[in-house]
């Protein structure tokens, strides 16, 4: 969804009370005038009789569904007054649906009404200045959220609460038809949505300068992406049996067009303690984490981005599988003495099987330059060498980023090494004997890139190279698109 999706009504208040979006035009009341707003003009309210009022409409009927309200306001004086709200001329609770006000304690307060009852949701910090502030109030599921200047102030969960569907006027500058508690100051950019606005809090606030309707509903981009899942851990040793190399996480690449909004990024961690790597995600795309290397006592055969290598024993020498189009199988282990193991699958090639007394090498990764520097990703982990009697050599990690497998020593086991961080590479399997875990899988990464100046966005570590702006996410976070280009805020507000 975008900011245009499920928008009910929007009022820019640029010299008139008409609906910028929707058909429910407002009407001027009392001594309202128009002056400087947060974007172009806004309504100026005198605190005694000025307001804008809109006839009853389903635009303002929210019931038990998700909804959101966004409004900018600027006080003239420290008096109590309603920024907007809906009710009858007597101010009766059953006639009201929602109200937003500065209360007598200089706190921003939202009231939601159900039948004859109402519940206040109140800011935690007083507002005593005369600067512009942004209020965003939204429902998502059974919870209500109040944001002031893009900061979450209050959350309240009310279960089956259903707002009144009022048949009375909605007003800006006072509460509905009630002839009291007028707002003193300026109000601008008032919007009502029938969807949660949580993904768009930062976009609407836009670093304190607001966001001009129509919010650029057209797709922006292309946004190029590299999504790498976490690598699987190398298999542990147990007794005389070594562990297989961990499989690499899968890789997704391509380009997509997006609209304004917040896009959650999940960066999958590498597997630990015989564990699989975790998936990385962006915009419904999922790069699958790699599976762990097989180990003594392992059961079943798993599928991941790439498969972990087989351990060296009768029951677990077969490697884990990869996902078609996203990775490859690991190599098989030696089911008889010296029980050396196969390498984990890499993105480009299969993990290699054991060779003689040595562990199999991890499959190769692939090079990608989206970050501005050619970098290898998704190499498989090397398998463990044979036990201490044979002194088998551990397999090499794929593309020098997968963890090397453990090499047997007369002191028994040697640990497998971890896959390189933020490459999605598999960890190396540990050689016999002592039950030690294999190397951790390398964590994943998500990298986004677009032509510099074509998009205004935040999130991750931001760099530039070759005419592109690059957002690198080594931990989970949000990619937030504010505008389609640097001049967006003045393009539509004529």
N, C-alpha and C positions, 0 to 999 in steps of 0.2 A: 504494500500500500504506500501511498504518497500523501503529501499534505492536501492534495486536492480530493483524494478519496474520502468520501463520507463527510465532506465539508457541508454544513447545513446553511450557514449564513455568515457573511463577513461585511464589516462596516469600516471603511478606511477613514471616514469622517473628513474627507478632503473638501471642505467648504460646503458640504451638504450631508443630510442624514440618510441618503439612499443606500440600498444594499449594493455593495460591490459584487457580491456573489449571492445568488438566490433572488427570489422575487418579492421578499417581504421588506419593502422600503420603510424606513423610519420617518418620523415627523418631528420637526423642531418644536420644543415647548419652552415657554418662559423666556428668560433672557440669555439663551445660548448664543454664543458667537463662535467664530473659528479663527484659530491662530496657529503658531508653530506647533507641530506635532513631533513625534519621534521619527516619523517619515512624512515629509511634506507637512500638510496641515493636520490638525486634530481639533476636537471639540473643546471649547473653553466654557467651564461651568462655574457659575457665580456663587454657589453654595446656598442660594435662597429660593430660586424658582426655575433654574435652567435644567433642561433634560432633553433627551431624544427618546422617543417611544415607538415601539413596533407592535402591531396588532397580534393577537393570539395566533400561533402557528405551530405546526408539528415540528418546525425547526428547533423549538425549544423544549420538546417533549423527549425526555431521556429514559424514563422508567427504570428498569433494572439492567439496561444495556450499557456498554462502554460509551463514554462521551468525554469531551474536553472543551475547555473555555480558555482563551488566550486574550489578554488585554494589557495595554500599557497605560500607566497613570502617573500623574505628577501633581503633588499637592500644592495648593497656595497657602494653606493655613493648617494648623494642627487641630482641626475640628473633626468630629465624627461625621461620616457621610458614606452613602452607598455608591459604589462605582457602577454597579449594574445589579439587576434583580427583577424578579417577576412576582407579583401578588396583586390583590385587589386594593381598592381605595381605603379599606379599613385596616390593611396590613395583617389580614388573617392568615395564620399558618396553613390551613387547608387549601388556600388559593395560591400558595407560593410553590416554586419548584427549586430555585437556587438563588442565592444572593452573594455578592462580594462587597465588602465594606472595609473602610478603616474605622475601627471601633474606638471607644473612648479612651482606651489605653494605648493608642497609637500602634496597634497591632493589626495586620491584615487578617481578616476573618472571612471565611467562606461558610455559608450555612446551606445545608441540604435538607429538604423537607419531605416527610412521608406522612400523609394524612394530616393530623393536627400537631404532629411532633416535628421538631427540627434538631439537627445535630450540628454544632459548630466545629469547624476545623481551622485552627488558629496558628498563625506564624509564631515563631519562638523569639523573634527579635523585633524590637520597636523600629518604626520608621518615623524619624523626626525631621528629615531634610525635605527639600523641595526639588529633588532630582527626579528624573524619570526612573520608574521601576517596572519590571515585567512580572505579571502574575499569570501563572499557568496552573489550572486546576483540572484534574482528570480522574476518571474512573477506569480501572482495568480489572476485570473480573469482579471480585467482591471487595476490592480495596480502593480507597480514595487517596490521592496524592496532591499535595500543595507544594508548588515550586515558586520561589521568589528569586528573580534574577538568575534563573537556571540552577538554583541550589534547592535540593529537596529539603523542605522544612518540617513537614508533618505527613505521616502516613496513618490511615485509619481503616481497619477492616470491619465491615458491618454485615457480612454474610448476605442475607436475602433482602437487604434494603432496596426499596423501589421508589424513586423520586416521583412526586406528584406530577401528573401531566396537566398543567394549569391551563385554564381557559381565560386567563387574564393577560394584560399587556406586559411585555418585557420592556424595561427601560434602561437607558444608560444615563448615569448621573443621579439616579434615585432608584428606589426599589418599586418597580411596576407602576401602579396607579396611586401609590401611597404618597400623599402630599406632605412629606417631612423628610428630614435627614438627607438633604441634598448634598452632593459632592462639591467641594470647593477646589478647583484645579483644572487640569487638562487630562483628557482621555483620548486614546488613539488605538487604531488597529485592533478592533474587537471582533473576535471570531468564535464560532460555535461549531463543534464537530460531533458526529456520532461515531467516534472511534477513540481509542486511547491515544493520547498525545505523548506518551512516555518516550517513544523513539525520536521525537522531534523537539524536545525541550531545548537542546543546545542550538538547533537550527533556527528556531523562532526567536530566541534571545539574541543570537548572532553577535556575540561579544559586546552586547549593550547597545547596538545600533538598530535592532529590529530587522525584520525580513519583509520585503515588499511583496504584496499579492501581485501576481498569481503564483508566487513561490517557485517559478520555473518548473511547471509540470512536465516539460519535455525532457526526455532522457539526455543525460550528459555522458561524455566519454569519447572514445572508448576508455575503459579502465582495464588495463592489462593486469593479470594476476599470476602469481606462482604460489601454490598451496602445497605444503609438504607435511605429511603426517609424521608423528613421532616414530622413531625406530624401536624395534623390539630388543629386549635384553638378551644377552648371551646366556646359554644354558649353564647351569651349575654342574659341578663335579660331584660324584658320589662314589665312594669306594674306588674301584679301578676304572671307572667310566667317565669320560669327559663330556662336556656340554657342546651342543651345536652353536654356530654363530647366529646372532639375531637377524631377523629379516628387516629390510629397510621399509620406512613408511612410503606410501604412494605419493605421486606428484600429479597435480592438475595444473595445466597452463592454458591460457587463452585470453580473450578479451570480452568485455561485456559493457552494456550501457546501463546506467543507473539513474534514479531520480533523487531529489533532495531527501535527506533523512539519515538515520543512524543505522549502520550495518555492523552487528556484533561480529567480532573476530574471535575464534577459538584457536589457540596454538596448542597442539597436542604435545604432551610431555613424552619423553622417552620411557620405555619400559624399565622397571627395576625388579630385582628379586624374582627372576624367572617370569616377569610380566610382559605383556604386549605393549606396544606403543599406542598412544591415544590419538584419535582422529583429530585433524585440523579442519576447520570449517570457515567458509565465507559465502554469504549470499546463497544459501542452500546447497553450495558445492561442498562435498565431503572428500577429503584426502584421507584414506584409511591408514591407520597405524599398522606397522609391521608386527608379525608374530614373534614370540620368543624362540630362541633355539631350544631344541629338544634336550631333555635331561633325564637322568635315571629316575624312574618313578613317574615320568610323564605319561599321560594317557590321552588317547584321541588325537586327531589331526586337525589343526585349526587353519582357517583361512584369514589372511590379512592383506595389507598392501603388498608386501613381499613375504614369503614364508621363511621361517627360521630353519637353520640346518638341522639335519638329523644327528642325534647323539649316537654314541657307539655302544649299542647293546641290542640284543635280539628283538626286544619289544619296542624300541623307540628309535631305531636307526633310520626309519623313513622320515623325510623332512616334512615340515609344514608347507602348506600351499600358498601361493599368491593369488591375488584377484586379477582375473583376465582384464588386460588393458591398463592395469594400475601397478603391476609388479610381477615378480617371478618366484618360482619354487626355490626352496633351499636345496642344498646338496645332501645326499645320503651319507650316513655314518657307517662305520665298520662294526658289523654285528658280532664279530669275533675279536679275540685278542689281536692288537692292543687297544681295541675299543676307542679309536680316534674318531673324530666327528666331522661332519660336513659344514660348509660355509652357508651363511644366510643369503637369501636372494637379494639382489640389487634391483634398482629400477630398470636398468638396461639389460641385464643378463642374469641367468641362473646362478645360484650359489654352486660352487664346485664340490664334488664328492671328496671324501678322504683320499689321500694319495700315499701309498706305502704306510709308513708309521706316522705320517704328518696329517694335520688337519686340512680341510678344504678351504680354499680362499673364498671370501665373500664376493657376491656378484657386483658388477660395476654399477656405479651411479651415472649421473648425467650432468653435463655442464649447462648452466643457464646464466645469462648476463642481465637479467631484469634489474638487478641492484646497481648496475653500472660497472660491475667487475665480474668477469667470468668466474663462476664458483661451482664446485661440484656438490651435488646433493644425492642422498638416498643410495649410499653404498652399503652392501651387506657386511655383516660381521664375520670374522674368520672363525673356523671351527677349531676345537682343541686338538692338540697333538696327542699321540698315544701315551700310555701310562709310563711311570718312572722307569720301568725296566727297559722300554724301547727308546726313551728320551725323544719322543716325536716332537717335531716342530709345529707350532701353531700356525694356522692359515692366516694369510694377510687379509686385512679388511679391504673391501672393495673401494677402488679409487682413492686410497689413502685416507678416507674419512670414516669407513667402517672400522670398528675396533678389531685389533688383531686378536686371534685366539691364543690361549695360553700354551706355552711350550713346556713340556715335561722336564723336570729336573730330578736329581737324586734326592732332593728334599721334598719330593712328591709334587704337590700341585703348584701351578703358576696361574695367576689370575688372568682372565680375559680382560682386555682393555675396553673402555667405553667408546661408543660412537661419538663423532664430533658433534658438539652442541649446535642446534639450529640448522642441521643438515638432514635430519630424519634418518640417520644411518644406524645400522644395527650394532649391538655390542658383541664383543668377542666371547666365545665359550671358554670356560675355565677347565684346565687340564686336571686329571686325577691327582690327588686322592681326596682331599679333606672336606668335601661337602661345601666348598666355598661357592658363592654365587658368581655368575658371569658378569661381564661388563655391562653397565647400563646402556640402554639405547640412547641415541642422540635425540634431543628435542626437535620438534618440527619448526616451521616458520611460515609466515604468510607475508608476501611482498606484493604491493600494489603500485602501479606506475601509470602516469598519464602525461600528456604534453603539458609542459609548464604554462600556466595561464588559462588553460581550458577548463579547469575545475578549481573551486575553492573548497578545501577540505582539511580536516585535522585527523590525527590518530597515528600511533606508532612513532617511530623515529623517522623524521622527515629529512631527506637529502635531495640533491639534484645532480644529474649527470646526463650529458648528451642531449640536452633540451627537454629532459623529462623530470618531473617531480616524483619522488619515490617514497612510499610509506612502508617501513619495515616493522613488522610485528614479531618480536621474539617472545612476547608474552601476550596473553589474551587482552583484548581491549575493544574499542569502538572506532570504526571508520565513519566519520561524520561529514557529509557533503552539505555545504551551506549554499553553494551557488554554482551555476554552470560556467561562469567565467568571472574574472576579477571586476568587471563593470556591471555585474548583474543588478546591484542594488539601485541603480539609476535607470536601468533599461526600460522597466515596465511602469515606473511611477511618474508618468507624464501628466 
